[in-house]
Amino acid sequence: MSYIAELRGAVGHRPLIMPCVCLIIGDGRGNVLLQKRADDGQWANHGGAIELWETVEEALFRETGEELGVRPVDPKLLGVYSGPDFRHVYPNGDEVMVVDLVHFCHGFTGELRLQPEEVTEVAWFPLEGLPKNLMKHNRIALMDYSDMLGFPTTRRP
């Protein structure tokens, strides 16, 4: 049982602060690989909660391996994000404020192999054409990634 699942057993649906890792997989030319979430059908970056006693790096590689079956090449920290824009309510009513340690990479090893319980599909999107049903807090990090690459955009959430 995961650490968050154990906490949920004690606190129910009440808001939790949830430390997470997030990975933006880009091609370095303005395109990003996003996943469609199985729980709510929203497009999102890749990642999830950091487990108890796990390092950030371990969580990043574990989550990417579980969800996509691949290993990121040379991930770099983009930034740490939190606050009201990082509130998320899951379809089951669980509420969290994500503290997101967002990384990016421009390549991965292995073959894409989706975890169907979490990911229904993946697709490449240009940064100037992100899907409308993209998780709000992921859009914030993607705009910073776009700015870092020199593709500034005014399409903020």
C-alpha positions as a printed NumPy array, in Angstrom:
array([[  0.   ,   0.   ,   0.   ],
       [  1.355,   3.435,  -0.894],
       [  2.095,   6.098,   1.684],
       [ -0.692,   8.347,   0.364],
       [ -3.172,   5.44 ,   0.463],
       [ -2.243,   4.843,   4.107],
       [ -2.796,   8.52 ,   4.924],
       [ -6.146,   8.45 ,   3.119],
       [ -7.231,   5.625,   5.413],
       [ -6.743,   7.978,   8.356],
       [ -7.963,  11.318,   6.953],
       [-10.501,  10.369,   4.293],
       [-10.926,  12.938,   1.509],
       [ -9.533,  15.909,   3.496],
       [ -6.858,  17.964,   1.705],
       [ -3.292,  16.672,   1.888],
       [ -0.028,  18.249,   0.839],
       [  1.36 ,  15.749,  -1.669],
       [  5.011,  15.891,  -2.775],
       [  5.235,  14.737,  -6.39 ],
       [  7.678,  14.361,  -9.217],
       [  6.718,  15.467, -12.689],
       [  8.528,  14.893, -15.972],
       [  8.154,  16.918, -19.137],
       [  9.379,  14.818, -22.042],
       [ 10.235,  17.169, -24.88 ],
       [ 12.127,  17.049, -28.13 ],
       [ 13.929,  20.354, -27.494],
       [ 12.223,  21.861, -30.556],
       [  8.896,  22.856, -29.019],
       [  7.026,  19.549, -28.82 ],
       [  6.116,  17.571, -25.701],
       [  4.873,  14.047, -25.074],
       [  1.764,  14.069, -22.889],
       [ -0.306,  11.264, -21.414],
       [ -4.078,  10.99 , -21.121],
       [ -5.005,  10.045, -17.571],
       [ -7.252,   7.032, -17.063],
       [ -8.973,   8.464, -13.964],
       [-10.335,  11.729, -15.394],
       [ -9.434,  11.808, -19.101],
       [ -7.245,  14.91 , -18.769],
       [ -3.932,  15.279, -20.573],
       [ -0.943,  15.561, -18.254],
       [  2.794,  15.376, -17.836],
       [  4.235,  12.175, -16.406],
       [  4.825,  11.475, -12.73 ],
       [  3.211,  10.998,  -9.378],
       [  3.625,  10.95 ,  -5.622],
       [  6.962,  10.426,  -3.938],
       [  6.802,   7.411,  -1.633],
       [  8.039,   7.42 ,   1.958],
       [ 11.874,   7.172,   2.105],
       [ 12.204,   7.428,  -1.673],
       [ 14.526,  10.   ,  -3.231],
       [ 13.199,  12.444,  -5.81 ],
       [ 15.333,  10.785,  -8.478],
       [ 14.106,   7.297,  -7.554],
       [ 10.499,   8.493,  -7.722],
       [ 11.049,  10.148, -11.104],
       [ 12.488,   7.003, -12.677],
       [  9.942,   4.724, -10.948],
       [  6.919,   6.767, -12.04 ],
       [  8.146,   7.109, -15.631],
       [  8.87 ,   3.384, -15.773],
       [  5.502,   2.422, -14.297],
       [  3.393,   4.755, -16.431],
       [  5.266,   4.613, -19.744],
       [  7.756,   1.746, -19.563],
       [ 10.668,   4.062, -20.412],
       [ 13.627,   5.652, -18.653],
       [ 14.334,   9.38 , -19.085],
       [ 17.763,  10.365, -20.381],
       [ 19.551,  13.049, -18.354],
       [ 16.54 ,  14.638, -16.588],
       [ 17.074,  18.166, -15.256],
       [ 15.117,  20.09 , -12.625],
       [ 12.938,  22.815, -14.15 ],
       [ 11.491,  24.084, -10.88 ],
       [  9.458,  23.432,  -7.759],
       [  5.799,  24.442,  -7.903],
       [  3.042,  24.753,  -5.289],
       [  0.186,  26.945,  -4.155],
       [ -3.509,  27.389,  -4.946],
       [ -3.055,  26.631,  -8.655],
       [ -1.747,  23.203,  -7.644],
       [ -4.961,  22.091,  -5.946],
       [ -6.331,  18.883,  -7.44 ],
       [ -9.477,  16.94 ,  -6.62 ],
       [ -9.485,  13.359,  -7.85 ],
       [-12.68 ,  11.801,  -9.228],
       [-13.123,   9.878,  -5.956],
       [-13.154,  13.15 ,  -3.958],
       [ -9.595,  12.981,  -2.578],
       [ -8.157,  16.512,  -2.466],
       [ -4.484,  17.437,  -2.588],
       [ -2.227,  20.413,  -2.96 ],
       [  0.585,  19.156,  -5.119],
       [  4.147,  20.255,  -4.388],
       [  5.562,  19.415,  -7.789],
       [  9.276,  18.892,  -8.434],
       [  9.147,  19.32 , -12.195],
       [ 11.913,  17.9  , -14.378],
       [ 12.42 ,  17.809, -18.124],
       [ 14.346,  15.621, -20.53 ],
       [ 14.796,  15.45 , -24.281],
       [ 14.932,  11.718, -24.714],
       [ 14.235,   8.341, -23.17 ],
       [ 15.327,   4.745, -23.525],
       [ 13.038,   1.769, -23.907],
       [  9.786,   1.196, -25.731],
       [  6.593,   2.981, -24.744],
       [  4.452,   0.522, -22.796],
       [  1.51 ,   2.228, -21.106],
       [  0.119,   1.259, -17.705],
       [ -3.605,   1.04 , -18.595],
       [ -4.801,   1.659, -15.026],
       [ -3.205,   5.121, -15.185],
       [ -2.58 ,   6.041, -18.837],
       [ -4.951,   5.483, -21.78 ],
       [ -2.824,   7.077, -24.518],
       [  0.157,   9.3  , -25.239],
       [  0.635,  11.884, -27.971],
       [  3.086,  14.589, -29.034],
       [  1.813,  18.184, -28.904],
       [  3.45 ,  21.453, -29.967],
       [  3.808,  23.864, -27.047],
       [  1.709,  26.42 , -28.93 ],
       [ -1.05 ,  23.829, -29.421],
       [ -1.519,  22.136, -26.054],
       [ -4.847,  20.362, -25.521],
       [ -7.635,  22.293, -23.814],
       [ -8.207,  19.537, -21.26 ],
       [ -4.649,  19.706, -19.911],
       [ -4.292,  19.654, -16.124],
       [ -4.074,  23.292, -14.994],
       [ -0.942,  22.905, -12.9  ],
       [  0.832,  21.015, -15.695],
       [  0.14 ,  23.913, -18.079],
       [  1.975,  26.299, -15.716],
       [  5.144,  24.169, -15.775],
       [  4.877,  23.654, -19.539],
       [  4.755,  27.429, -20.087],
       [  7.952,  27.79 , -18.032],
       [  9.532,  24.992, -20.072],
       [  8.488,  26.808, -23.258],
       [ 10.035,  30.049, -21.983],
       [ 13.253,  28.202, -21.096],
       [ 13.489,  26.863, -24.66 ],
       [ 12.936,  30.342, -26.057],
       [  9.382,  29.717, -27.258],
       [  7.653,  32.347, -25.116],
       [  3.899,  32.188, -25.065],
       [  1.18 ,  34.314, -23.546],
       [ -1.215,  31.378, -23.167],
       [ -1.174,  31.184, -19.382],
       [ -3.925,  29.441, -17.385]])
